[in-house]
Amino acid sequence: MKNGQYQFNGFFDVYGKVGIVGLYEGFVISVVALIVQRLVYLALEELYGSDDRGSTINRITTFAFSLFSTVVTYPIDTVRDRMAIASIFGAAYSSTWGAFSEIIFTEGFSALWCGLTVRIFLLFLIEFLYAARDFLAHLPFVRMALWKLKVDVIGK
């Protein structure tokens, strides 16, 4: 918003002003971030994961793998977010590497991890919700209700 007015009036207005390249600013780095995060997670799961899917140890190791892969790939997410925000305000970076180097030179190396605490808190919240779902699914009256609804939350 500028001066109380929206900068764009819809998809076609954005397309007309910034073009197809402006719409996909940061798209490649988004794909790279997703691929790297999944590769790190799956490599850890393959190397150190357990075969016992219902155990508490498996839940803890899966959470640790998610946490580690998030921490490792968070700088890529920071660059992606900065590129998207910069393109909105008209100060686009020359490239992904240009954005990465400019963030490091102007704000320091630690700026790549700004906001990681919130992401870690979100991971803890998601893990808590999964654990609460599994706990509730083991209660007798919840099992009965789920059985009547023919929902298999617990697995076999």
C-alpha positions in Angstrom: 0.0 0.0 0.0 1.2 3.5 -0.9 -0.6 6.5 0.5 -3.6 4.4 1.5 -3.9 3.0 -2.1 -3.2 -0.5 -3.2 -0.2 -0.7 -5.6 -1.9 -3.3 -7.8 -5.5 -4.0 -8.7 -5.3 -7.7 -9.4 -3.3 -10.3 -11.2 -3.5 -8.7 -14.7 -2.5 -5.4 -13.3 0.6 -7.0 -11.7 1.4 -8.8 -14.9 1.1 -5.6 -16.9 3.4 -3.7 -14.6 6.1 -6.2 -13.7 5.8 -8.8 -16.5 6.0 -12.5 -16.3 9.6 -12.3 -14.8 8.4 -10.1 -11.9 5.6 -12.6 -11.1 8.1 -15.4 -10.6 10.8 -13.4 -8.7 12.3 -15.9 -6.3 10.5 -18.9 -7.8 13.8 -20.8 -8.7 15.2 -20.3 -5.2 11.9 -21.5 -3.7 12.2 -24.7 -5.7 15.9 -25.1 -4.7 15.0 -24.5 -1.0 12.3 -27.2 -1.1 14.5 -29.7 -2.8 17.5 -29.1 -0.5 15.3 -29.3 2.6 13.6 -32.5 1.5 17.0 -34.1 0.5 18.5 -33.3 3.9 15.5 -34.6 5.7 15.3 -37.8 3.6 19.0 -38.4 3.9 18.9 -38.2 7.7 15.8 -40.4 7.7 17.5 -43.0 5.6 20.7 -43.0 7.6 19.4 -42.7 11.1 15.7 -43.4 11.0 14.0 -46.3 12.8 11.6 -48.8 11.3 9.3 -48.6 14.3 6.7 -46.1 13.0 4.7 -45.8 16.2 7.4 -45.4 18.8 8.2 -42.2 20.7 11.9 -42.5 19.7 10.8 -42.4 16.1 8.7 -39.3 16.7 11.6 -37.6 18.4 14.1 -38.5 15.7 11.7 -37.4 13.0 11.3 -34.1 14.8 15.1 -33.7 15.1 15.5 -34.4 11.4 12.9 -31.7 10.6 14.5 -29.3 12.9 18.0 -29.9 11.4 16.8 -29.6 7.8 15.0 -26.4 8.7 18.1 -24.8 10.3 20.3 -25.9 7.4 18.0 -24.5 4.7 16.8 -21.3 6.5 19.3 -19.0 4.8 17.8 -20.0 1.4 14.4 -19.2 2.8 15.7 -15.8 4.0 17.0 -15.0 0.5 13.8 -16.1 -1.1 11.7 -13.9 1.2 14.0 -10.9 0.7 13.8 -11.3 -3.0 10.0 -11.5 -2.9 9.7 -8.4 -0.7 12.2 -6.4 -2.7 10.3 -7.1 -5.9 7.1 -5.8 -4.4 8.8 -2.5 -3.5 10.6 -2.1 -6.8 14.1 -2.7 -5.5 14.7 -6.1 -7.1 18.0 -7.9 -6.7 20.1 -8.6 -9.8 20.1 -12.4 -9.0 19.8 -14.9 -6.2 23.5 -14.8 -5.6 23.3 -11.0 -5.7 20.6 -11.0 -3.0 22.6 -13.5 -0.9 25.8 -11.5 -1.1 24.1 -8.2 -0.5 22.4 -9.5 2.7 25.8 -10.8 4.0 27.7 -7.6 3.1 25.1 -5.1 4.5 23.7 -7.0 7.5 26.3 -9.7 8.3 26.3 -13.4 8.1 23.9 -13.9 11.0 21.2 -12.0 9.2 20.6 -15.1 7.2 19.1 -16.7 10.3 16.9 -13.8 11.5 13.5 -15.2 12.2 14.6 -18.8 12.7 13.3 -18.8 16.3 9.8 -18.3 15.1 10.2 -21.2 12.6 11.5 -23.4 15.3 8.6 -22.5 17.6 6.2 -23.3 14.7 7.9 -26.8 14.4 7.4 -27.4 18.1 3.7 -26.3 17.8 3.1 -28.7 14.9 4.8 -31.6 16.8 2.7 -30.8 19.8 -0.5 -31.0 17.8 0.5 -34.3 16.3 1.3 -35.7 19.7 -2.0 -34.4 21.1 -3.9 -36.0 18.2 -2.2 -39.3 18.9 -2.9 -39.1 22.6 -6.5 -38.2 22.1 -6.9 -41.0 19.5 -5.9 -43.5 22.2 -8.6 -42.4 24.7 -11.5 -45.0 24.7 -14.4 -42.5 24.0 -12.4 -41.0 21.1 -11.6 -44.4 19.7 -15.3 -45.3 19.9 -16.3 -42.1 18.1 -13.6 -42.5 15.4 -14.6 -46.2 15.0 -18.2 -45.1 14.4 -17.0 -42.5 11.9 -14.7 -45.2 10.3 -11.7 -43.0 10.7 -8.3 -44.6 11.2 -6.1 -42.1 12.9 -3.9 -44.5 14.9 -2.9 -46.8 12.1 -2.4 -50.5 12.3 
